[in-house]
């Protein structure tokens, strides 16, 4: 199967490209990036493919069956819709789009074309997450009535002044970058409870002025002193559903220099804490005693699982848990969070 990778930055090189290279059914025909040197570097590094700068040249090739969209958020909906209409299957990195309205247009294009559109919610292909979901689905926690999400770090505003902190490009800050993964895990593990109301507040306190921001490491590049920072570095709120209440607290930057990346599922019979990207612990009782069980699984590459599943579903037509019809719910939720934060009042869906 001939595939193409659109956008040859960090997520493409760390996840999508290596995973396609290891998939025996896929062959990368094109590496596309508006920065020509990036596309050419990928050709040289991986020893295959053609370097191009215009994604429309990829879409015009009838040999290409599927693409990965690994660009900044600004181009997610544009490239995805063009690709679907050109008859290509699409795996678009998270978030689906900068805003809910764009995600809806993507969903509409998928329905009209019938081509696969999956969103890069990679945790749905994580072994630990799926094992934890099995326990939740079995009823071992009883009624899950409260969920607490923490995605916080001391000083981690990525590429301050660049694409990550420019709302026109990214659509938002820590919520749309990190929070989307955490909210998606909760929705997946709880089988998509209906969201009723959202109340949230966002914070833009620590990255302005850019020149004064103190940090230890910035994986997306050093601060651009004369750049733009108009997104939130912190956000907090409460989501009421027809199931549990979901509390969340996120921060790229805060003046508590601790990483707290976890999700707590609290039920009437037991509770689980998932350490993001790692193991989970079940808390319960037995024989009149308190118990704590930590579950460990064999390491698995969630990105490899995701790419393998994408390639298979292109062949079979199977609808995955990362399909736009399912992921659109998280886009709607994040839209409500941002609207609530902007209006400083509760939003009803």
Secondary structure, DSSP 8 states (H G I E B T S, - for coil): -EEEEE--SHHIIIIIHHHHHH-TT-EEEEEE-SSHHHHHHHHHHHT-SEEES-HHHHHT-TTEEEEEE-S-GGGHHHHHHHHHHTT-EEEEESSS-SSHHHHHHHHHHHHHH---EEEE-GGGG-HHHHHHHHHHHTTTT-SEEEEEEEEE-SB--TTTBSGGG-HHHHSSSHIIIIIHHHHHHHHHHTT---EEEEEEEEE--SSSSGGG---S--TT-S--TTSB--S-SEEEEEEEESS-EEEEEEESB-SS---EEEEEEEESS-EEEEETTS-EEEEEEETTEEEEEEE------HHHHHHHHHHHHHHH----TTBHHHHHHHHHHHHHHHHHHHHTS-EE-
